[in-house]
Amino acid sequence: MKSILITGCNRGLGLGLVKTLLKSDSPPKNLITTCRSVDKASELQQLASQHKNVHIIPLGTFYA
């Protein structure tokens, strides 16, 4: 796999999917993860510090 984008990675299903992909026999070259608040994503930040292929992007939807 080359690149995968996963939304909602600070907890729950998104974080679980990140962990599963990192443990796979052929992890993606780039694992692009998003969450609304990077400050609240301590476990995701820890994974990113251990795996150079994990990239965190703050992403939220806002309505006017």
N, CA, C and O of each residue as an XYZ file, in Angstrom:
256
protein
N       0.836     -1.186      0.000
C       0.000      0.000      0.000
C       0.878      1.245      0.000
O       1.910      1.292      0.669
N       0.463      2.231     -0.744
C       1.252      3.460     -0.803
C       0.851      4.447      0.273
O       1.646      4.742      1.166
N      -0.371      4.966      0.206
C      -0.819      5.967      1.167
C      -2.261      5.720      1.549
O      -3.076      5.303      0.726
N      -2.570      5.986      2.819
C      -3.936      5.845      3.322
C      -4.252      7.077      4.158
O      -3.418      7.536      4.939
N      -5.467      7.613      3.992
C      -5.951      8.743      4.778
C      -7.055      8.230      5.689
O      -8.015      7.613      5.227
N      -6.916      8.490      6.993
C      -7.921      8.074      7.970
C      -8.339      9.298      8.775
O      -7.489     10.044      9.262
N      -9.633      9.504      8.915
C     -10.137     10.630      9.704
C     -10.540     10.152     11.094
O     -10.823      8.970     11.293
N     -10.565     11.070     12.049
C     -11.001     10.753     13.408
C     -10.070      9.792     14.128
O     -10.525      8.787     14.674
N      -8.791     10.078     14.138
C      -7.797      9.131     14.647
C      -7.366      9.359     16.088
O      -6.441      8.696     16.555
N      -8.002     10.270     16.803
C      -7.566     10.494     18.176
C      -8.083      9.427     19.138
O      -7.559      9.289     20.244
N      -9.116      8.661     18.726
C      -9.640      7.588     19.585
C     -10.556      6.683     18.768
O     -10.793      6.933     17.586
N     -11.054      5.659     19.384
C     -12.058      4.791     18.769
C     -11.600      4.045     17.540
O     -10.465      3.576     17.459
N     -12.511      3.943     16.579
C     -12.249      3.168     15.364
C     -11.075      3.697     14.555
O     -10.280      2.916     14.032
N     -10.960      5.005     14.449
C      -9.860      5.586     13.685
C      -8.505      5.218     14.253
O      -7.607      4.812     13.515
N      -8.352      5.359     15.569
C      -7.091      5.008     16.223
C      -6.838      3.507     16.124
O      -5.705      3.077     15.910
N      -7.890      2.717     16.279
C      -7.752      1.267     16.146
C      -7.288      0.857     14.757
O      -6.469     -0.051     14.614
N      -7.803      1.518     13.748
C      -7.395      1.216     12.374
C      -5.927      1.584     12.149
O      -5.203      0.859     11.465
N      -5.493      2.690     12.712
C      -4.088      3.091     12.604
C      -3.197      2.005     13.210
O      -2.209      1.596     12.600
N      -3.548      1.543     14.406
C      -2.756      0.507     15.077
C      -2.723     -0.780     14.258
O      -1.674     -1.412     14.130
N      -3.863     -1.164     13.707
C      -3.940     -2.385     12.907
C      -3.069     -2.282     11.660
O      -2.344     -3.220     11.328
N      -3.138     -1.160     10.976
C      -2.338     -0.975      9.761
C      -0.840     -0.966     10.060
O      -0.044     -1.475      9.271
N      -0.460     -0.393     11.189
C       0.958     -0.355     11.544
C       1.505     -1.742     11.858
O       2.695     -1.999     11.673
N       0.638     -2.636     12.334
C       1.059     -3.999     12.664
C       0.992     -4.945     11.468
O       1.446     -6.086     11.559
N       0.436     -4.492     10.360
C       0.254     -5.376      9.202
C       1.596     -5.748      8.583
O       2.609     -5.085      8.807
N       1.581     -6.829      7.796
C       2.801     -7.303      7.138
C       3.349     -6.290      6.138
O       4.558     -6.206      5.925
N       2.455     -5.528      5.532
C       2.900     -4.493      4.585
C       2.217     -3.169      4.935
O       1.219     -2.796      4.317
N       2.761     -2.465      5.930
C       2.155     -1.188      6.320
C       2.262     -0.163      5.198
O       3.171     -0.244      4.371
N       1.341      0.803      5.161
C       1.384      1.819      4.103
C       2.638      2.675      4.193
O       3.177      2.910      5.275
N       3.086      3.132      3.042
C       4.257      4.008      2.992
C       3.960      5.319      3.718
O       4.817      5.850      4.425
N       2.758      5.834      3.544
C       2.306      7.050      4.222
C       0.951      6.785      4.847
O       0.008      6.386      4.165
N       0.861      7.007      6.142
C      -0.399      6.870      6.851
C      -0.774      8.266      7.329
O      -0.241      8.761      8.322
N      -1.689      8.888      6.616
C      -2.087     10.267      6.897
C      -3.288     10.216      7.830
O      -4.359      9.732      7.464
N      -3.091     10.723      9.037
C      -4.139     10.662     10.051
C      -4.639     12.071     10.342
O      -3.872     13.033     10.302
N      -5.928     12.184     10.635
C      -6.496     13.490     10.950
C      -7.285     13.407     12.249
O      -7.810     12.354     12.611
N      -7.355     14.532     12.934
C      -8.186     14.664     14.127
C      -8.452     16.150     14.344
O      -7.702     17.002     13.868
N      -9.520     16.444     15.061
C      -9.870     17.842     15.286
C      -8.864     18.543     16.187
O      -8.483     19.685     15.926
N      -8.435     17.869     17.238
C      -7.510     18.486     18.193
C      -6.306     17.576     18.401
O      -6.407     16.531     19.045
N      -5.184     17.979     17.857
C      -3.955     17.188     17.989
C      -3.528     17.133     19.457
O      -2.926     16.150     19.889
N      -3.834     18.176     20.221
C      -3.484     18.210     21.646
C      -4.139     17.077     22.434
O      -3.584     16.609     23.428
N      -5.311     16.639     21.994
C      -6.035     15.574     22.688
C      -5.718     14.183     22.124
O      -6.325     13.194     22.535
N      -4.787     14.110     21.200
C      -4.457     12.846     20.541
C      -3.086     12.338     20.986
O      -2.208     12.089     20.161
N      -2.917     12.187     22.292
C      -1.596     11.816     22.820
C      -1.145     10.439     22.336
O       0.030     10.253     22.022
N      -2.052      9.485     22.274
C      -1.671      8.143     21.812
C      -1.280      8.169     20.334
O      -0.338      7.488     19.929
N      -1.988      8.940     19.544
C      -1.655      9.085     18.130
C      -0.300      9.777     17.971
O       0.496      9.387     17.116
N      -0.037     10.791     18.780
C       1.256     11.475     18.736
C       2.390     10.515     19.088
O       3.468     10.578     18.497
N       2.146      9.636     20.040
C       3.155      8.653     20.432
C       3.439      7.695     19.273
O       4.595      7.376     18.996
N       2.381      7.237     18.597
C       2.559      6.353     17.444
C       3.340      7.066     16.334
O       4.203      6.467     15.691
N       3.032      8.333     16.120
C       3.728      9.098     15.075
C       5.212      9.270     15.403
O       6.050      9.297     14.502
N       5.531      9.386     16.682
C       6.942      9.536     17.056
C       7.702      8.223     16.887
O       8.921      8.227     16.717
N       6.985      7.102     16.934
C       7.614      5.788     16.796
C       7.649      5.293     15.356
O       8.463      4.435     15.014
N       6.771      5.827     14.512
C       6.659      5.366     13.121
C       6.740      6.575     12.193
O       5.858      7.434     12.202
N       7.790      6.635     11.404
C       8.017      7.787     10.526
C       6.994      7.891      9.396
O       6.904      8.935      8.751
N       6.224      6.837      9.143
C       5.233      6.873      8.067
C       3.887      7.433      8.536
O       2.967      7.559      7.727
N       3.750      7.771      9.822
C       2.497      8.330     10.353
C       2.603      9.850     10.365
O       3.526     10.420     10.946
N       1.645     10.489      9.716
C       1.607     11.955      9.622
C       0.264     12.424     10.197
O      -0.788     11.909      9.819
N       0.303     13.390     11.101
C      -0.915     13.904     11.736
C      -1.253     15.268     11.158
O      -0.405     16.156     11.083
N      -2.515     15.417     10.748
C      -3.005     16.688     10.214
C      -4.245     17.093     11.011
O      -5.213     16.335     11.070
N      -4.225     18.277     11.624
C      -5.436     18.746     12.300
C      -6.506     19.058     11.259
O      -6.251     19.751     10.274
N      -7.708     18.531     11.495
C      -8.786     18.707     10.524
C     -10.118     18.758     11.256
O     -10.441     17.865     12.040
N     -10.878     19.795     10.998
C     -12.194     19.926     11.603
C     -13.157     20.551     10.622
O     -12.756     21.224      9.673
N     -14.423     20.320     10.863
C     -15.436     20.958     10.029
C     -16.139     22.010     10.881
O     -16.542     21.750     12.014
N     -16.271     23.167     10.325
C     -16.884     24.270     11.041
C     -17.999     24.859     10.189
O     -17.864     25.015      8.976
N     -19.083     25.175     10.841
C     -20.230     25.740     10.143
C     -20.425     27.191     10.562
O     -20.320     27.513     11.745
N     -20.704     28.050      9.623
C     -20.900     29.474      9.917
C     -22.315     29.739     10.336
O     -22.669     30.882     10.625
